[in-house]
Amino acid sequence: MWEALSEPFRYPRPPAKDAVPGASSAGKRAKSQAKDWQGTLRRIWHYLSRRKGRLSLVMLLVIGSCGLTLLGPYLIGMAIDDYLEGPGGRPWLLFLLGLTSVYVLQSIVGWLQNIWMIQIAQETVLRMRTDLFAQLHRLPIPFFGKNRQGDLMSRMTNDIDSVSSTLNSSAIQLLSSVLMLAGTVVVMLLLSPLLTLLTFLVVPLMAFGMRWITRRTGALFKERQRNLGELNGFVEETLSGQRIIKAFSQEERVIGAFHERNVAIKHSGFWAQTISGFIPKLMNGLNNLSFAIIACVGGILAIRGAITVGVIIVFVEYARQFTRPLNDLANQWNTLLSAIAGAERVFEIVDEEEEDADEHSAVALDDVAGAIVFHEVSFAYETGRNTLKEISFEAKPGETIAIIGPTGAGKTSLIQLLSRFYDTHAGKITLDGQDLRTIRRESLRSHMAFVLQDSFLFEGTIRDNIRYGKLDATDSQVEEAAKLANAHTFIMRLAGGYDRVLVADGSGISQGQRQLLAIARAILADPAILVLDEATSSIDTVSEIKIQEGLKRLMKGRTSFVIAHRLNTIREADRILVLKEGCLVEQGSHDELLGKQGLYSDLYHGQLEQGGGNH
């Protein structure tokens, strides 16, 4: 085992398997502060210092508590010496009242400082959690494609909880330990410099032992937090994909993959706790050694009359108080390291590069006609591999623009640029003659509505989910939007109707019904620009006919972009854009493109031969 504890330290780990699809490392961090434990502690202190008044009061209470702790043993020593001196000493009642007052007051002060420190800690953690959650909403869309949701959730919950536990239980103890050390050394020097020097003989051993152990435990606690985040990410992914897992009978493989990650946490946690567990054992052993030295030397000095018995007893208690703060720190070391590791993971996200801020001159749009122009637009997710290449076209106000092409042609990427989830690398996009980059994102998106292939519904009532498109809409407006989307009938058949509570992303209703609610939400938003990304792909043919009627009413007078694989649904579009490998190879109306006998004609007739346009 001792070979395993040598430098550099490595703990046993299970063999790794292929990464889970969608997983990736957090990537390069914007700043290095979060990886520096001293910088991390400074940033935690920055949060704590926002309550300077209450924190100062807690510090005063801690100072008072330390003073009372030092006073108690001194009074006991005085009482013993007074008793040994024989009759004529001070009355015992006086000592009894003094000791009672000291320990009662110490308990009250300790209770108050703990209550106030818990309040400060909870307010600090509240601000950290708020800052982290707000930062997640400032990060660009690509960030969420590189990081697993479960790991982000782990940082929001487990890592911040580690910080909370430490602030609640350890912050006062750390401050008290420093003050107790300083106060105890001063009193010990006043009582007996020789015994103080002998007590200090164990300090280098303590320092060496602490340094040897902590050099090995810091990385282990970071590894444990990282493994916990990976496990949470894996659990979140498997819970979301239960239907696929069961459909392909992959339960055993998933359980095995979970076991590997679970074992990784067990190993990292075992070695972190085991090695850090040496600290209190080391402290107790050195504490006993110090006690033995003081007892032997103090007894000799007392026999020779150099010191009194009361001083020896007091000194032994002070010697224990000298090592007790170090012992307390040792006992809290696991929590402290875990909190630092958790805080580092939180600050890694806080330090992530945010979505590019709007320019200072960016404007908000009041009225939008919906004239959109792409002028030689190019874009790449990865440098050197363009997804879109010099795309140019114009959409006049009120036109319906359909976008088609093979998988990977760049259809969704084009919409991502239009909504400024990404910005162009070359060329520009204008809305009513205004460059999109000079328009505030919030203002731009407030004039747009989206109906995506995978409709997302929040936990809450059906009414609230539809109202998400317009928060101040009345109940009658919500129901009218549902009727236009042909969702009203199925809603009224549900228990509770519009007040039916949906959970787990619309669990309890079909995918087609979820899509109808998303369409109703878009109708209620009353946008100038409408984006439909495979909006009817999950809906049966009968329902699709009804929805197309509602969509026609919705798209009338609005600039609409429709991505569709089933080409029979876009024949009436004003213009059809045909993309292939990131290039705009054809554009025109349905009849014009059929007459060109190009890619669109091949795709259209190919779908007809396969059975009525189902791709």
C-alpha positions in Angstrom: 0.0 0.0 0.0 2.8 2.4 0.8 4.0 2.2 -2.8 0.6 3.4 -3.9 0.9 6.4 -1.6 4.3 7.5 -3.0 4.6 10.4 -5.4 3.1 10.6 -7.9 -0.1 9.1 -6.5 -2.3 6.9 -8.6 -5.4 5.0 -7.5 -6.8 1.9 -9.2 -9.5 2.7 -11.8 -11.7 0.4 -13.9 -10.9 0.1 -17.6 -12.5 2.8 -19.6 -14.9 2.2 -22.4 -15.9 4.2 -25.4 -17.4 7.6 -24.4 -21.1 7.9 -24.2 -22.5 9.6 -27.3 -22.9 13.3 -26.7 -20.3 13.4 -23.9 -17.3 15.7 -24.1 -14.9 17.5 -21.7 -15.7 20.9 -20.5 -13.0 22.2 -22.9 -10.6 25.0 -22.3 -11.6 27.4 -19.6 -11.7 31.1 -20.1 -9.6 31.9 -17.0 -7.2 30.0 -14.8 -8.5 31.4 -11.5 -10.9 28.5 -11.0 -8.1 26.0 -11.1 -6.1 27.8 -8.4 -7.3 26.8 -4.9 -6.0 30.1 -3.4 -7.8 32.0 -6.1 -10.9 29.9 -5.4 -10.8 30.7 -1.7 -10.4 34.4 -2.5 -13.5 34.3 -4.7 -15.5 32.5 -1.9 -14.3 35.2 0.5 -15.5 37.8 -2.0 -19.0 36.4 -1.7 -18.8 36.2 2.1 -17.5 39.8 2.4 -20.8 41.2 1.0 -22.2 40.7 4.5 -19.3 42.6 6.2 -21.4 43.9 9.0 -22.8 40.6 10.2 -19.5 38.8 9.4 -17.7 41.3 11.6 -20.2 40.7 14.4 -19.6 36.9 14.0 -15.8 37.5 14.2 -16.3 39.5 17.4 -18.3 36.6 18.9 -15.6 34.1 17.9 -13.0 36.3 19.6 -15.2 36.4 22.7 -15.7 32.6 22.6 -12.0 32.0 22.3 -11.3 34.3 25.2 -13.8 32.5 27.4 -12.4 29.1 26.3 -8.9 30.3 27.4 -10.3 31.7 30.7 -11.9 28.4 31.9 -8.7 26.3 32.3 -7.0 29.3 33.9 -9.7 29.6 36.6 -9.4 25.8 37.2 -5.7 26.1 37.7 -6.1 29.0 40.1 -8.7 27.0 42.1 -6.3 24.0 42.4 -3.4 26.1 43.6 -5.6 27.9 46.0 -6.8 24.6 47.5 -3.3 23.2 47.8 -2.2 26.4 49.6 -4.6 25.4 52.4 -7.1 27.5 54.5 -7.3 31.2 54.0 -7.7 31.1 50.2 -10.5 32.6 48.2 -13.9 31.1 48.7 -14.8 28.1 46.5 -18.2 29.6 45.8 -16.5 32.4 43.9 -14.6 30.0 41.7 -17.8 27.9 41.1 -19.8 31.0 40.1 -17.0 32.2 37.9 -16.6 28.9 36.1 -20.4 28.6 35.7 -20.7 32.1 34.3 -17.8 31.4 31.8 -19.2 28.2 30.4 -22.8 29.4 30.2 -21.7 32.6 28.4 -19.4 30.5 26.2 -22.4 28.3 25.2 -24.6 31.4 24.4 -21.9 33.0 22.4 -21.3 29.8 20.5 -25.0 29.4 19.7 -25.3 32.9 18.4 -22.2 32.8 16.2 -23.4 29.5 14.7 -26.9 30.9 13.9 -25.5 34.0 12.3 -22.8 32.2 10.4 -25.4 29.8 9.0 -27.4 32.7 7.8 -24.4 34.2 6.1 -23.5 30.9 4.6 -26.9 30.3 3.1 -27.1 33.8 1.7 -23.6 33.3 0.2 -24.6 30.0 -1.4 -27.9 31.5 -2.7 -25.8 34.2 -4.5 -23.4 31.6 -5.9 -26.3 29.5 -7.2 -28.0 32.5 -8.6 -24.8 33.7 -10.4 -24.3 30.2 -11.8 -27.8 29.9 -13.0 -27.7 33.4 -14.6 -24.4 32.6 -16.2 -25.9 29.5 -17.8 -28.4 31.8 -19.5 -25.6 34.1 -20.8 -23.6 31.3 -22.4 -23.9 30.7 -26.1 -25.8 27.7 -27.6 -22.5 25.9 -28.7 -21.6 25.6 -25.0 -24.6 23.4 -24.3 -23.7 21.2 -27.2 -20.3 20.5 -25.7 -21.4 19.8 -22.1 -23.7 17.2 -20.7 -26.8 18.4 -18.9 -26.2 16.0 -16.0 -22.8 17.4 -15.3 -24.1 21.0 -15.4 -26.8 19.9 -13.0 -24.2 18.3 -10.7 -22.4 21.6 -10.5 -25.6 23.4 -9.7 -26.5 21.0 -6.9 -23.7 18.7 -5.6 -20.8 21.1 -6.0 -22.6 24.1 -4.5 -23.9 21.9 -1.6 -20.3 21.0 -0.8 -19.5 24.7 -0.5 -22.7 25.2 1.7 -21.7 22.3 4.0 -18.2 23.8 4.5 -19.4 27.3 5.2 -22.0 26.1 7.6 -19.7 23.8 9.6 -16.1 24.8 9.0 -15.9 28.6 8.5 -16.2 29.5 12.2 -14.1 26.6 13.1 -11.3 27.7 10.9 -11.4 31.3 12.3 -11.7 30.0 15.8 -8.7 27.6 15.3 -6.4 30.5 14.2 -7.4 32.7 17.2 -7.1 29.8 19.6 -3.7 29.0 18.4 -2.5 32.6 18.8 -4.2 33.0 22.2 -3.0 29.7 23.5 0.6 30.3 22.5 0.6 33.7 24.3 -0.8 32.3 27.5 1.5 29.3 27.4 4.6 31.5 27.0 3.4 33.6 30.0 3.0 30.4 32.2 6.2 28.6 31.2 8.5 29.3 28.2 10.3 26.0 28.7 7.1 23.8 28.6 6.0 25.9 25.6 9.2 25.1 23.8 8.7 21.4 24.5 5.2 21.6 23.2 6.4 23.1 19.9 8.6 20.1 19.3 5.7 18.3 17.7 4.7 21.2 15.5 7.3 20.4 12.7 6.1 16.8 12.7 2.5 18.1 12.3 3.4 20.4 9.5 5.4 17.8 7.6 2.6 15.2 8.0 -0.1 17.6 6.9 1.9 18.7 3.9 2.6 15.1 2.9 -1.0 14.1 3.1 -2.7 17.2 1.6 -0.4 17.1 -1.5 -2.1 13.8 -2.3 -5.7 14.4 -1.3 -6.4 17.7 -3.2 -6.3 16.0 -6.6 -8.3 13.0 -5.4 -11.2 15.2 -4.2 -11.2 17.0 -7.5 -11.3 13.6 -9.2 -14.2 12.5 -7.1 -16.2 15.6 -7.9 -15.4 15.1 -11.6 -16.5 11.5 -11.5 -19.7 12.5 -9.7 -20.5 14.9 -12.5 -19.8 12.3 -15.1 -22.1 9.8 -13.4 -24.9 12.4 -13.1 -24.5 13.2 -16.8 -24.8 9.5 -17.7 -27.8 9.0 -15.4 -29.6 12.0 -16.9 -28.9 10.7 -20.4 -30.1 7.2 -19.7 -33.3 8.4 -18.0 -34.0 10.6 -21.0 -33.4 7.7 -23.4 -35.3 5.0 -21.6 -37.5 4.2 -24.5 -34.6 3.7 -26.9 -32.7 1.6 -24.3 -35.6 -0.7 -23.9 -36.5 -0.8 -27.6 -33.0 -2.0 -28.4 -32.7 -4.2 -25.3 -29.6 -2.4 -24.1 -30.4 -2.5 -20.4 -27.5 -4.8 -19.5 -25.0 -2.7 -21.4 -26.3 0.5 -19.7 -26.1 -1.1 -16.3 -22.6 -2.2 -17.0 -21.6 1.3 -18.1 -23.2 2.7 -14.9 -21.3 0.2 -12.8 -18.0 1.4 -14.3 -18.7 5.0 -13.5 -20.0 4.1 -10.0 -16.8 2.1 -9.3 -14.7 5.1 -10.4 -16.5 7.2 -7.8 -15.9 4.5 -5.2 -12.2 4.3 -5.9 -11.6 8.1 -6.0 -13.8 8.5 -2.8 -12.1 5.6 -1.0 -8.5 6.9 -1.6 -9.5 10.5 -0.9 -11.2 9.6 2.4 -8.5 7.0 3.4 -5.5 9.3 2.9 -7.2 12.3 4.4 -8.3 10.1 7.3 -4.6 9.8 8.3 -4.7 13.5 9.4 -6.8 13.1 12.6 -4.9 9.9 13.5 -1.6 11.8 13.1 -2.9 14.7 15.2 -4.1 12.4 18.0 -0.8 10.6 18.1 1.3 13.8 18.2 -1.1 15.3 20.8 -0.6 12.3 23.1 3.2 12.6 22.6 3.0 16.3 23.6 0.9 15.4 26.7 3.5 12.8 27.7 6.4 15.3 27.4 4.6 18.0 29.4 3.5 15.6 32.1 7.0 14.2 32.6 8.9 17.5 32.4 6.2 19.4 34.3 6.2 16.9 37.1 10.0 17.3 37.5 9.7 21.1 37.5 6.9 20.9 40.1 8.9 18.6 42.4 11.8 21.2 42.2 9.3 24.0 43.0 9.8 25.8 39.6 6.1 25.7 38.9 2.9 24.8 40.7 0.7 21.8 40.2 -2.1 24.1 39.1 0.2 25.5 36.3 0.9 22.0 35.1 -2.8 21.1 34.9 -3.5 24.4 33.2 -0.6 23.9 30.8 -1.7 20.4 29.9 -5.2 21.7 29.1 -3.6 24.6 27.0 -1.4 22.1 25.2 -4.5 20.2 24.3 -6.1 23.4 23.2 -3.0 24.2 21.1 -3.3 20.9 19.2 -7.1 20.9 19.2 -7.5 23.6 16.5 -5.1 21.6 14.3 -7.1 18.5 15.0 -10.3 20.3 14.2 -8.9 21.4 11.0 -7.8 17.9 10.2 -11.3 16.6 10.9 -12.8 19.2 8.6 -10.2 18.7 5.9 -12.3 16.3 3.9 -15.1 18.8 3.8 -12.8 21.7 3.0 -11.1 19.9 0.1 -14.5 18.8 -1.3 -15.8 22.3 -1.1 -12.8 23.8 -2.9 -13.1 21.2 -5.6 -16.8 21.9 -5.9 -16.3 25.7 -6.0 -13.6 25.3 -8.7 -16.1 23.4 -10.8 -18.7 26.2 -10.2 -16.3 29.0 -11.1 -15.2 27.1 -14.3 -18.7 27.7 -15.6 -18.8 31.3 -14.3 -15.6 31.9 -16.1 -16.8 30.5 -19.4 -16.8 32.9 -22.3 -20.3 34.4 -22.5 -22.3 34.9 -25.6 -20.9 37.9 -27.5 -22.6 41.0 -26.1 -24.7 43.2 -28.3 -22.8 46.2 -29.7 -23.3 49.4 -27.7 -25.0 50.9 -30.8 -27.3 47.9 -31.2 -31.0 48.9 -31.5 -34.3 47.5 -30.5 -36.9 47.0 -33.2 -40.5 48.3 -32.7 -42.2 47.3 -35.9 -40.8 44.6 -38.2 -42.0 44.2 -41.8 -40.0 41.0 -42.3 -37.8 41.7 -45.3 -34.8 39.4 -44.9 -31.7 39.3 -47.1 -28.8 36.8 -47.0 -25.8 38.3 -48.7 -22.9 35.8 -49.5 -23.2 34.3 -46.0 -20.7 31.6 -44.9 -20.5 29.8 -41.6 -18.6 27.0 -40.0 -19.0 25.2 -36.7 -15.3 24.1 -37.0 -12.6 26.2 -38.5 -11.8 25.2 -42.1 -15.0 23.2 -42.6 -17.8 25.5 -43.8 -21.3 24.3 -43.2 -22.8 27.1 -45.3 -20.9 28.6 -48.3 -21.8 32.0 -49.8 -25.5 31.7 -49.4 -27.5 34.6 -51.0 -31.2 35.0 -51.3 -34.0 37.5 -50.4 -37.3 37.0 -48.5 -39.8 39.7 -49.0 -42.3 40.6 -46.3 -45.1 38.0 -46.0 -43.4 35.5 -48.2 -43.1 31.8 -47.3 -39.6 30.4 -47.9 -39.2 26.7 -47.8 -35.7 25.2 -47.2 -35.0 21.6 -48.3 -32.0 19.4 -49.0 -30.4 16.2 -47.9 -29.4 15.6 -44.3 -26.4 17.7 -43.4 -27.0 20.2 -46.2 -27.2 23.2 -43.7 -30.9 23.8 -43.4 -31.0 24.1 -39.6 -27.7 26.0 -39.6 -29.3 28.7 -41.8 -32.1 29.1 -39.3 -29.6 29.3 -36.4 -27.9 32.2 -38.1 -31.3 33.9 -38.8 -32.1 33.8 -35.0 -28.5 34.7 -34.1 -27.9 31.6 -32.0 -24.7 31.8 -34.1 -23.2 34.7 -36.0 -22.0 34.6 -39.6 -18.3 34.2 -40.4 -18.5 36.0 -43.7 -21.2 38.0 -45.4 -24.2 39.5 -43.6 -27.9 39.1 -43.0 -30.2 42.0 -42.9 -33.7 42.5 -41.5 -35.6 45.4 -43.1 -32.3 46.6 -44.3 -30.6 46.5 -40.8 -27.7 44.2 -40.2 -28.7 41.5 -37.7 -25.5 42.2 -35.7 -26.7 45.7 -35.0 -30.0 44.5 -33.6 -30.3 43.4 -30.0 -30.8 39.7 -29.8 -33.7 40.0 -27.3 -35.5 42.4 -29.6 -34.8 40.3 -32.7 -36.1 37.1 -31.1 -39.1 38.8 -29.7 -40.3 39.2 -33.3 -39.8 35.6 -34.1 -41.6 32.3 -33.2 -40.3 28.8 -33.5 -42.0 25.5 -33.9 -39.2 22.9 -33.9 -39.2 19.2 -34.7 -38.8 18.2 -31.0 -41.3 20.3 -29.2 -40.4 21.1 -25.6 -43.0 21.7 -23.0 -42.4 22.9 -19.5 -43.8 21.5 -16.3 -47.1 23.2 -15.7 -50.6 23.4 -17.1 -51.4 23.3 -20.8 -52.7 26.8 -20.5 -49.3 28.0 -19.1 -47.4 26.2 -21.8 -49.4 27.9 -24.6 -49.2 31.2 -22.8 -45.4 31.0 -22.9 -45.7 32.6 -26.3 -47.3 35.7 -24.8 -47.2 35.9 -21.0 -49.9 38.6 -20.8 -52.4 36.7 -23.0 -55.9 36.2 -21.6 -57.5 32.8 -21.2 -59.7 33.5 -24.2 -56.7 34.3 -26.4 -55.0 31.1 -25.3 -58.0 29.1 -26.3 -58.4 30.9 -29.6 -54.8 30.1 -30.4 -55.4 26.5 -29.5 -58.4 26.4 -31.8 -56.4 27.8 -34.7 -53.8 25.1 -34.2 -56.6 22.5 -34.0 -55.5 21.6 -30.5 -58.7 22.7 -28.7 -60.6 19.5 -29.3 -58.0 17.1 -27.9 -57.3 19.5 -24.9 -61.0 19.4 -23.9 -60.9 15.6 -24.0 -58.2 15.5 -21.4 -59.0 15.4 -17.7 -58.7 19.0 -16.5 -58.7 20.5 -20.0 -56.5 23.6 -20.2 -55.6 23.2 -16.5 -54.2 19.7 -17.0 -50.7 19.7 -15.5 -47.9 18.3 -17.8 -44.8 16.9 -16.3 -41.6 15.4 -17.7 -41.7 17.3 -21.0 -45.3 16.6 -21.8 -45.5 13.1 -20.5 -49.0 11.7 -20.8 -49.8 13.1 -24.2 -48.6 12.0 -27.7 -45.7 13.6 -29.6 -48.3 14.9 -32.2 -50.3 16.5 -29.4 -47.1 18.1 -28.0 -46.5 19.5 -31.5 -50.0 20.9 -31.7 -49.4 22.8 -28.4 -46.1 24.2 -29.7 -47.9 25.4 -32.8 -50.6 27.0 -30.6 -47.8 28.7 -28.6 -46.4 30.2 -31.8 -49.8 31.4 -33.0 -50.3 33.2 -29.7 -46.9 34.9 -30.0 -48.2 36.6 -33.2 -44.6 37.0 -34.6 -43.5 38.9 -37.7 -41.2 36.1 -38.6 -42.2 32.4 -38.2 -39.8 29.5 -38.3 -41.1 25.9 -38.8 -38.4 23.3 -38.5 -40.0 19.9 -39.4 -43.1 21.2 -37.6 -45.4 18.5 -38.9 -43.0 15.6 -39.0 -44.4 13.8 -35.9 -48.1 14.2 -36.8 -50.3 11.8 -38.7 -51.7 12.6 -42.1 -55.2 13.5 -40.9 -54.0 15.8 -38.3 -51.4 17.3 -40.7 -54.2 18.4 -43.0 -55.9 20.3 -40.2 -52.7 21.8 -39.0 -51.8 23.0 -42.5 -55.0 25.0 -42.5 -54.1 26.7 -39.2 -50.5 27.3 -40.4 -51.8 29.0 -43.6 -53.8 31.4 -41.5 -50.8 31.9 -39.2 -48.3 32.5 -42.0 -50.5 34.9 -43.9 -48.9 38.4 -43.8 -45.8 37.0 -42.1 -42.3 36.1 -43.4 -42.1 32.3 -42.8 -39.3 29.9 -43.1 -40.3 26.2 -43.4 -37.8 23.3 -43.2 -39.4 20.2 -44.4 -38.5 16.7 -45.7 -42.0 15.9 -47.0 -42.0 18.0 -50.1 -45.7 17.7 -50.7 -46.2 20.1 -47.7 -44.3 23.0 -49.3 -45.6 23.1 -52.8 -47.4 26.4 -52.2 -44.3 28.2 -50.8 -43.4 31.4 -52.6 -39.8 30.3 -52.9 -38.1 27.0 -52.3 -34.4 27.0 -51.4 -32.5 23.8 -52.3 -29.3 23.2 -50.3 -26.6 20.6 -50.9 -23.4 20.3 -48.9 -23.8 23.9 -47.7 -24.4 25.5 -51.1 -27.6 27.0 -52.4 -27.9 25.0 -55.6 -31.4 26.0 -56.7 -34.2 28.4 -55.8 -37.6 29.1 -57.2 -41.3 28.1 -56.9 -42.4 24.5 -57.0 -43.3 24.6 -60.7 -40.1 26.5 -61.6 -37.9 23.9 -59.9 -39.7 21.0 -61.4 -39.2 22.5 -64.8 -35.4 22.8 -64.2 -35.2 19.0 -63.8 -32.5 19.5 -61.1 -32.0 18.2 -57.6 -35.5 19.4 -56.4 -37.1 17.5 -59.2 -35.1 14.3 -58.3 -36.0 14.6 -54.6 -39.7 15.3 -55.3 -40.2 12.5 -57.8 -38.2 10.1 -55.6 -40.5 10.7 -52.7 -43.6 10.2 -54.9 -42.2 6.8 -55.9 -41.5 5.9 -52.3 -45.1 6.4 -51.3 -46.7 9.8 -51.3 -44.0 12.0 -50.0 -42.9 10.3 -46.8 -39.2 10.6 -46.6 
